[in-house]
Amino acid sequence: MSASVIVIIYCSLIRSMLEYASVVFANLPRYLSLALEKVQKRAFIIIFSPALSYEQALAKAGITSL
């Protein structure tokens, strides 16, 4: 599978659930917010391999951070 297909799957299955609950995250403590961001970082390391930094992977996928 290509990276673009995996990004679409990630956005459909994982990120959509994280964004759906974003109203609850409005007053989330910083350490929990970082834990959520860690989920996305890990997904992009798997998708794009460790060769790209997190910021580069976000730009390549066309996605903003959580």
C-alpha positions in Angstrom: 0.0 0.0 0.0 1.2 3.5 -0.7 1.7 6.1 2.0 -1.2 8.2 0.7 -3.6 5.3 1.1 -2.4 4.6 4.6 -2.9 8.3 5.5 -6.5 8.1 4.2 -7.1 5.1 6.3 -5.5 6.8 9.4 -7.7 9.9 8.9 -10.8 7.8 8.4 -10.3 5.4 11.4 -8.2 7.1 14.0 -8.0 10.8 13.5 -11.7 11.1 12.9 -12.3 9.7 16.4 -9.7 12.0 17.9 -11.3 15.1 16.3 -14.8 14.0 17.1 -13.9 14.2 20.8 -12.1 17.5 20.4 -14.9 19.3 22.3 -14.0 17.3 25.3 -10.3 18.1 24.9 -10.8 21.9 25.2 -9.6 22.0 28.8 -7.4 18.9 28.6 -4.3 19.0 30.7 -1.1 19.4 28.7 0.3 16.0 29.5 -2.9 14.3 28.1 -2.8 16.6 25.0 0.8 15.5 24.4 -0.3 11.8 24.8 -2.8 12.3 22.0 -0.2 14.0 19.8 2.1 11.0 20.5 -0.5 8.7 18.9 -0.4 10.7 15.7 3.4 10.9 15.8 3.7 7.2 16.1 1.3 6.7 13.2 3.3 8.9 11.0 6.6 7.2 11.9 5.0 3.9 10.8 3.6 5.4 7.6 6.5 7.5 6.5 9.4 5.6 8.2 11.7 7.4 10.6 13.5 9.1 7.7 11.1 12.1 7.9 10.7 14.3 10.9 7.2 14.6 12.3 6.8 18.1 10.8 7.9 16.9 7.4 5.5 13.9 7.6 2.6 16.3 8.5 3.4 18.5 5.6 3.7 15.6 3.2 0.3 14.2 4.4 -1.3 17.6 4.3 -2.5 17.3 7.9 -2.2 19.7 10.9 -1.1 18.6 14.3 -3.9 17.7 16.8 
